[in-house]
Amino acid sequence: MTWWMAQFQEEMRQQLETSMHAELEKLLDTATGVDKEVSKKDFDGFKKLFHRFLQVKGPSVDWPKIHRPPEDSIQPYDKIAALPLPDSLADSLNKLVVVKLNGGLGTSMGCKGPKSLISVRNENTFLDLTVQQIEHLNKKYNTDVPLVLMNSFNTDEDTKKILQKYTHHRVKIHTFNQSRYPRINKESLLPVATDIGMMGENADVWYPPGHGDIYASFYNSGLLDQLITEGKEYIFVSNIDNLGATVDLNILHHLVSQPNGKRCEFIMEVTDKTRADVKGGTLIQYDNKLRLLEIAQVPKAHVDEFKSVTKFKIFNTNNLWISLGAIKRLQEQNAMDMEIIVNPKTLDGGQNVIQLETAVGAAIKSFDNALGINVPRSRFLPVKTVSDLLLVMSNLYSLEAGSLTMSQKREFPTTPHVKLGSSFTKVQEYQTRFESIPDMLELDHLTVSGDVTFGKQVSLKGTVIIIANHGDRIDIPAGTILENKIVSGNLRILDH
């Protein structure tokens, strides 16, 4: 590139940045009081992100520089679990804070409000189960492990209302809000918002900027400093819809028992990739640092290679153990380095916008002595769809003290593959189609398509495929046992 071309591009960047700052000031002028203070902090963060976005040229990784992580940088869980636990675990637990990412809505499952308030098992919501797990720990070991919820502007109000029901539980619950950033016009790269409000035309012009925002918003909330003052040292962060993400005493002990000079500041739980996980982020060695590689960062020519189960054998569960002191240090040094995810969206009116996001795991390269731990698949049990919900509601899992574990009656430790069709997409529809959840202990694969209902005490075994053609309806009678069967539109039952 010629000198004048580089100079021209730099001038264009500066011009864009100046225009962005001016637009943000106009938006701030429409705010008052506390709203103005909070928005100013949010906008300061957004300005930094936008500045970095304008600097980025081409893909964020140079493919030939990618290497497999060194052997000792990803430890097998069995090795860590083999170390004896101390007689008293209270000291370790009292250094811990559990943080759940609670910014998401239940829209993908046809529900209004926060996803964490969807019932998943015996009328218990994701949030109920989380509180039960931590309360059980606190009672059993006589400890004070608090729960922190990172809410978004979408979930904060509804979540705070529901928190009153836990007043008499033995868990201190804190909340803080992740930032609110403006969506920007894809062409002009300027905010589409006209004022700071969120009603009417402004309803969909703001967004929470991904879970990578946890570091700045946690720090800005004052809660980070408060917890450090209380003697807390580590947070265990996970998505609230991952029912496998419970406090693991072996990982916690491994963290707190490291010698001072070699204290691990960041642990990422990874697990073996299957064909269902090919899009999940993976750990690589890059510039002598452990780094998270997401599919969005991969050059198009290498996407198939990235999805390969042979080259990249593990993926990130987003269960993370992070040092509070290290977060504080990196925030104050402005040294938290996370790749920007550019997420294109189309608003209801047809306007094309982009939102700039970051991922919490991407910061791994900023921390000292970071480590991956290859954990059992049971620690990754996300409920993203109604198909996932059917699995966790079934007799495949037993529930104790808020934790789900695979039933010992199941011969194979693997989870069946379940694919429910569009008639089951919304939780309410799904609930009307099952008089009771089928027995799935011996199920390998279930596909259901079309207008299908299940009577009470149905049992599904092996591979079961049920397809109701358009206009047809299939009612599986109460007490039916389907083993390796295909059930088609006119209720013919065939051997599979």
TORRO-114251 format. One record per residue (C-alpha): z, y, x. Coordinates in steps of 0.25 Angstrom, whole numbers, plus 5000, padded with zeros to 4 digits. Each point is the difference from the previous one (the first is absolute). Layout:
BEGIN
<<Z Y X>>
...
END
This chain:
BEGIN
<<5000 5000 5000>>
<<4996 5014 5005>>
<<5011 5010 5003>>
<<4995 5010 4989>>
<<5000 4988 4990>>
<<5015 4996 5004>>
<<5003 5015 4999>>
<<4994 5001 4986>>
<<5007 4988 4995>>
<<5014 5006 5005>>
<<4997 5013 4993>>
<<4997 4993 4987>>
<<5013 4992 5001>>
<<5008 5012 5002>>
<<4993 5007 4989>>
<<5003 4988 4991>>
<<5015 5000 5004>>
<<5001 5015 4998>>
<<4994 4998 4986>>
<<5010 4989 4997>>
<<5012 5008 5004>>
<<4996 5011 4991>>
<<4998 4991 4988>>
<<5013 4994 5002>>
<<5007 5013 5001>>
<<4993 5004 4987>>
<<5006 4987 4994>>
<<5014 5003 5005>>
<<4999 5014 4994>>
<<5000 4993 4986>>
<<5013 4993 5003>>
<<5015 5005 4999>>
<<5014 4996 5005>>
<<5002 4986 5004>>
<<4986 4996 4997>>
<<4995 5010 5010>>
<<5009 4995 5011>>
<<4996 4985 4997>>
<<4985 5003 4999>>
<<5001 5009 5013>>
<<5006 4988 5008>>
<<4989 4991 4994>>
<<4989 5009 5003>>
<<5005 5001 5015>>
<<4998 4985 5001>>
<<4987 5001 4993>>
<<4995 5011 5010>>
<<5003 4990 5012>>
<<4993 4989 4993>>
<<4988 5008 4996>>
<<4999 5006 5015>>
<<5000 4986 5005>>
<<4989 4996 4990>>
<<4991 5011 5005>>
<<5002 4995 5014>>
<<4996 4985 4998>>
<<4986 4997 5005>>
<<4995 4986 4996>>
<<5008 4987 4999>>
<<5014 5000 5004>>
<<4999 4988 5009>>
<<4991 4996 5011>>
<<4997 4986 4997>>
<<4998 4994 5014>>
<<5014 5006 5003>>
<<5007 4991 4990>>
<<5007 4988 5006>>
<<5009 4989 4994>>
<<5015 5004 5001>>
<<5008 4994 5012>>
<<5007 4987 4997>>
<<5014 5006 5000>>
<<4996 5012 4991>>
<<5000 4991 4988>>
<<5012 4991 4999>>
<<5000 4987 4991>>
<<5011 5002 4989>>
<<5005 4986 5004>>
<<5004 5005 5014>>
<<5008 5011 4994>>
<<5006 4992 4989>>
<<5004 4989 5011>>
<<5010 5010 5006>>
<<5014 4999 4995>>
<<5005 5011 4991>>
<<5014 5006 5003>>
<<5012 4996 4992>>
<<5001 5014 4994>>
<<4987 5006 4994>>
<<5007 5012 4994>>
<<4998 5009 5013>>
<<4985 4997 5000>>
<<4998 5002 4985>>
<<5008 5013 5000>>
<<4989 5006 5009>>
<<4989 4997 4990>>
<<4994 5008 4989>>
<<4990 4993 4991>>
<<4988 5009 4996>>
<<4990 4997 4989>>
<<4987 5006 4998>>
<<5000 5005 4986>>
<<4989 5009 4998>>
<<4990 4992 4992>>
<<4998 4999 4985>>
<<4997 4987 4992>>
<<4986 5005 4996>>
<<4993 4988 5006>>
<<5008 4991 4991>>
<<4998 5008 4988>>
<<5014 5006 5000>>
<<5005 5015 4999>>
<<5010 5005 5010>>
<<5005 4995 5013>>
<<4996 4986 5004>>
<<5014 4997 5005>>
<<5004 5000 4985>>
<<4991 4989 4995>>
<<5008 4987 4997>>
<<4996 4989 5009>>
<<5011 4989 4998>>
<<5010 4997 4989>>
<<4999 5014 4995>>
<<5003 5005 5014>>
<<4991 5011 5006>>
<<4996 5002 5014>>
<<5011 5010 5002>>
<<5011 4991 4993>>
<<4997 4989 5010>>
<<5000 5009 5012>>
<<5014 5006 4995>>
<<5005 4985 4998>>
<<4996 4996 5014>>
<<5007 5011 5007>>
<<5012 5000 4991>>
<<5001 4985 5003>>
<<5000 5003 5015>>
<<5011 5011 4999>>
<<5009 4991 4992>>
<<4998 4987 5009>>
<<5002 5008 5013>>
<<5009 5011 4995>>
<<4990 5010 5005>>
<<4993 5013 4996>>
<<4985 4999 5001>>
<<4994 5011 4992>>
<<4987 5000 4992>>
<<4990 5012 5002>>
<<4988 5001 4991>>
<<4988 5008 5005>>
<<4995 5006 4987>>
<<4987 5008 4997>>
<<4998 5011 4990>>
<<4994 4989 4991>>
<<5013 4992 5000>>
<<5012 5009 5003>>
<<5004 5004 4986>>
<<4999 4986 4994>>
<<5007 4994 5011>>
<<5012 5009 5001>>
<<5002 4998 4985>>
<<5001 4985 5002>>
<<5009 5001 5012>>
<<5012 5004 4991>>
<<5001 4985 4995>>
<<5004 4996 5015>>
<<5012 5009 5000>>
<<5010 4989 5001>>
<<4992 4991 5009>>
<<5005 4999 5015>>
<<4988 5007 5005>>
<<4999 5015 5004>>
<<4986 5004 4996>>
<<4993 5012 5006>>
<<4986 5006 4997>>
<<4990 5009 5006>>
<<4986 5004 4997>>
<<4988 4999 5008>>
<<4991 5012 5001>>
<<4990 5005 4990>>
<<4987 5004 5006>>
<<4988 5006 4994>>
<<4987 4992 4998>>
<<4988 5007 5007>>
<<4986 5002 4995>>
<<4991 4990 5008>>
<<4989 5011 5002>>
<<5009 5013 5003>>
<<5012 4993 5006>>
<<5009 5009 4992>>
<<5011 4997 4990>>
<<4995 4998 4986>>
<<5013 5005 4994>>
<<5001 5014 4994>>
<<5015 5001 5000>>
<<5012 4992 5004>>
<<5002 4994 4986>>
<<4997 4986 4996>>
<<4997 5001 4985>>
<<4987 5001 4993>>
<<4988 5002 5009>>
<<5009 4999 5012>>
<<5005 4986 4996>>
<<4992 4992 5010>>
<<4997 5010 5012>>
<<5013 4995 5007>>
<<5003 4987 5007>>
<<5011 4994 5008>>
<<4994 4998 5014>>
<<5003 4985 5003>>
<<5012 4993 5005>>
<<4998 5006 5014>>
<<5006 5012 4994>>
<<5014 4994 5001>>
<<5004 5005 5013>>
<<4998 5015 4998>>
<<5005 5000 4985>>
<<5012 4991 5004>>
<<5003 5010 5011>>
<<4997 5012 4992>>
<<5010 4996 4989>>
<<5012 5000 5009>>
<<5003 4986 4996>>
<<4996 4994 5014>>
<<5010 5009 5007>>
<<5011 4997 4989>>
<<4998 4985 5002>>
<<5000 5001 5016>>
<<5014 5008 4998>>
<<5005 4988 4992>>
<<4997 4991 5011>>
<<4987 4993 4995>>
<<4990 4996 5011>>
<<4989 4993 4993>>
<<4992 5000 4988>>
<<4993 4988 4994>>
<<4988 5005 4992>>
<<4991 4992 4991>>
<<4992 5002 4987>>
<<5008 4999 4988>>
<<4990 4990 4993>>
<<5002 4990 5012>>
<<5010 4990 4995>>
<<5001 4993 5013>>
<<5005 5012 5007>>
<<5015 4997 5001>>
<<5009 5004 5011>>
<<4999 4989 5011>>
<<5013 4999 5008>>
<<4993 4993 5011>>
<<4990 5012 5002>>
<<5011 5010 4999>>
<<5009 4992 5010>>
<<4988 5000 5010>>
<<4999 5015 4998>>
<<5014 5004 5002>>
<<5003 4990 5012>>
<<4989 5006 5009>>
<<5006 5006 5013>>
<<5000 5016 4999>>
<<4989 5002 5010>>
<<4990 4991 4993>>
<<5004 5003 4985>>
<<4989 4996 4991>>
<<4996 5012 4992>>
<<4990 4994 4990>>
<<4998 4986 4995>>
<<4988 4997 4991>>
<<5001 4987 4993>>
<<4986 4993 5000>>
<<4996 4986 4994>>
<<4988 4991 5002>>
<<4987 5004 4993>>
<<4994 4992 4990>>
<<4986 5003 4993>>
<<5007 5008 4990>>
<<5005 5010 5010>>
<<4988 5003 5008>>
<<5001 5015 4997>>
<<5014 5001 5004>>
<<5004 5009 5013>>
<<5002 4992 5013>>
<<5007 5002 5013>>
<<4992 5003 5013>>
<<5002 5004 5014>>
<<4993 5014 5002>>
<<5003 5009 5012>>
<<5011 4991 5004>>
<<5007 5002 4987>>
<<5003 4992 4988>>
<<4991 5006 4989>>
<<4997 4997 4985>>
<<4986 4999 4997>>
<<4996 5002 4986>>
<<4986 4996 4994>>
<<4997 5015 4997>>
<<5000 5003 5015>>
<<4990 4988 5003>>
<<4986 5004 5004>>
<<4991 4994 4989>>
<<4993 4991 5010>>
<<5013 4993 5003>>
<<5006 4999 4986>>
<<4997 4985 4999>>
<<5006 4998 5014>>
<<5012 5007 4995>>
<<5001 4991 4987>>
<<4999 4987 5009>>
<<5012 4991 4999>>
<<4997 4995 5014>>
<<5000 5013 5008>>
<<5011 5008 4992>>
<<5010 4989 4996>>
<<5011 5009 4994>>
<<5001 5012 4990>>
<<5011 5010 4998>>
<<5009 4997 4988>>
<<5005 5015 5000>>
<<5015 4995 5002>>
<<5004 5009 5011>>
<<5013 5002 5008>>
<<5001 5014 5006>>
<<5010 5007 5008>>
<<5006 5013 4993>>
<<5003 5007 5014>>
<<4985 4997 5004>>
<<4995 5006 4987>>
<<5008 5012 5002>>
<<4996 5002 5015>>
<<4985 4998 4997>>
<<5000 5010 4988>>
<<5007 5010 5008>>
<<4990 4998 5012>>
<<4988 5000 4990>>
<<4996 4987 5007>>
<<4998 4991 4988>>
<<4986 4995 5002>>
<<4993 4994 4987>>
<<4985 4999 4998>>
<<4995 5007 4987>>
<<4995 4992 4989>>
<<4989 5008 4992>>
<<5001 4995 4986>>
<<4988 5005 4991>>
<<5003 5001 4985>>
<<4992 5005 4987>>
<<5008 5009 4991>>
<<4999 4998 4984>>
<<4990 5012 5000>>
<<4991 4993 5010>>
<<5004 5009 5012>>
<<5000 4992 5013>>
<<5013 5003 5008>>
<<5006 4994 5013>>
<<5015 4997 5003>>
<<5005 4999 5014>>
<<5011 4989 5001>>
<<5007 4993 5011>>
<<5007 4986 5001>>
<<5014 4998 5004>>
<<4997 4988 5009>>
<<4990 5008 5008>>
<<5011 5007 5007>>
<<5004 4988 5007>>
<<4993 5005 5013>>
<<5009 5012 5001>>
<<5013 4992 5001>>
<<5006 4993 5012>>
<<5001 4985 5002>>
<<4993 4997 4987>>
<<4999 4986 4996>>
<<4993 4991 4989>>
<<5007 4988 4994>>
<<4991 4989 4994>>
<<5008 4997 4988>>
<<4999 4989 4989>>
<<4990 5003 4989>>
<<5012 5000 4990>>
<<5004 5014 5005>>
<<4987 5005 4994>>
<<5000 4999 4985>>
<<4993 5012 4995>>
<<4998 5002 4985>>
<<4987 5008 4999>>
<<4994 4994 4988>>
<<5004 4992 4987>>
<<4995 4988 5007>>
<<5011 5002 5011>>
<<5010 5003 4988>>
<<4997 4986 4994>>
<<5003 4993 5013>>
<<5014 5007 5002>>
<<5004 4998 4985>>
<<4997 4985 5001>>
<<5009 4989 5004>>
<<4993 5000 5014>>
<<5011 5010 5004>>
<<5015 4999 4998>>
<<5008 5013 4999>>
<<5014 5002 5006>>
<<5007 5013 5003>>
<<4987 5008 4998>>
<<4992 4992 5010>>
<<4989 4990 4996>>
<<4998 4987 5008>>
<<4989 4990 4999>>
<<5006 4988 4991>>
<<5004 4988 5008>>
<<4993 4991 4990>>
<<4986 5005 5004>>
<<4995 4990 5011>>
<<4991 5011 5007>>
<<5005 5013 5005>>
<<4987 5007 4997>>
<<4999 5009 4988>>
<<4989 4996 4990>>
<<4988 5008 4998>>
<<5000 5007 4986>>
<<4989 5008 4995>>
<<5002 5006 4986>>
<<4988 5007 4993>>
<<4998 5014 4994>>
<<5007 4996 4987>>
<<5013 4999 5008>>
<<4999 5013 5008>>
<<5011 5007 4993>>
<<5014 4995 5000>>
<<5002 5002 4985>>
<<4987 4992 4997>>
<<5004 4989 5010>>
<<5014 4999 4993>>
<<4994 4997 4987>>
<<4991 4989 5005>>
<<5011 4991 5005>>
<<5011 4995 4990>>
<<5007 4995 5013>>
<<4996 5000 5015>>
<<4993 4986 5003>>
<<5006 4990 5009>>
<<4993 5003 5013>>
<<5007 4991 5010>>
<<4988 4991 5003>>
<<4990 5011 4999>>
<<4989 5003 5011>>
<<4990 5009 4993>>
<<4999 5007 4986>>
<<4989 5008 4995>>
<<5000 5005 4986>>
<<4989 5009 4994>>
<<4998 5005 4986>>
<<5009 5000 4987>>
<<5010 4989 5004>>
<<5014 4998 4995>>
<<5011 4990 5005>>
<<5010 4993 4991>>
<<5014 4996 5004>>
<<5003 4990 5011>>
<<4986 4999 5005>>
<<4999 4993 5014>>
<<4989 5003 5010>>
<<4997 4991 5012>>
<<4990 4999 5011>>
<<4988 5009 4997>>
<<4999 5005 4986>>
<<4988 5009 4995>>
<<5000 5006 4986>>
<<4988 5008 4995>>
<<4998 5005 4986>>
<<4986 5005 4998>>
<<4998 5014 4994>>
<<5003 4999 4985>>
<<5008 4987 5002>>
<<5015 4998 5001>>
<<5008 4989 5006>>
<<5014 4997 4996>>
<<5007 4990 5009>>
<<5010 4993 4991>>
<<5015 4999 5003>>
<<5004 4989 5009>>
<<4986 4998 5006>>
<<4999 4994 5014>>
<<4987 5004 5007>>
<<4998 4993 5013>>
<<4987 5002 5008>>
<<4993 5005 4987>>
<<4989 5009 4996>>
<<5001 5006 4986>>
<<4988 5007 4995>>
<<4996 5008 4988>>
<<5001 4990 4989>>
<<5013 4994 5005>>
<<4993 4988 5006>>
<<5010 4994 5011>>
<<4992 4994 5012>>
<<5005 4993 5013>>
<<4999 5010 5012>>
END
